[in-house]
Amino acid sequence: MIGLIGMLAGEILYEAAKFIIMILLLVCSVFVGGALRKKSDAKKAAKEASSNITE
């Protein structure tokens, strides 16, 4: 019986750690995606501004 309780606690800790890691990966991907989007928008705006100057 004691072994089963220890195994249950281990499973709970494993699932909790897995959940936290997945949440952290999701948050990191949102930040990276936002940074890439800003960089892309800035590049697009600079290209548009340079094409407006030559016209």
C-alpha positions in Angstrom: 0.0 0.0 0.0 2.8 2.4 0.9 4.5 1.7 -2.4 1.3 2.6 -4.3 1.0 5.9 -2.5 4.6 6.7 -3.3 4.0 5.8 -6.9 0.9 8.0 -7.0 2.8 10.9 -5.6 5.6 10.4 -8.2 3.0 10.3 -11.0 1.4 13.5 -9.7 4.8 15.3 -9.5 5.7 14.0 -13.0 2.5 15.3 -14.5 2.8 18.6 -12.7 6.4 19.1 -13.9 5.3 18.2 -17.5 2.4 20.7 -17.3 4.7 23.5 -16.1 7.2 22.7 -18.8 4.5 22.9 -21.5 3.2 26.2 -20.1 6.7 27.6 -20.2 7.3 26.5 -23.7 4.0 28.1 -24.7 4.9 31.4 -23.1 8.4 31.3 -24.7 6.9 30.6 -28.1 4.5 33.6 -27.7 7.4 35.9 -26.9 9.5 34.6 -29.8 6.6 34.9 -32.2 5.9 38.5 -31.0 9.6 39.4 -31.5 9.7 37.9 -35.0 6.4 39.7 -35.9 7.8 43.1 -34.8 11.0 42.5 -36.7 9.0 41.5 -39.8 6.7 44.5 -39.5 9.7 46.9 -39.0 11.4 45.4 -42.1 8.1 45.8 -44.1 7.6 49.4 -42.9 11.2 50.3 -43.9 10.8 48.8 -47.3 7.5 50.6 -47.8 9.1 53.9 -46.6 12.0 53.5 -49.0 9.7 52.8 -51.9 7.6 55.9 -51.1 10.8 58.1 -51.1 11.8 57.0 -54.6 8.4 57.7 -56.0 
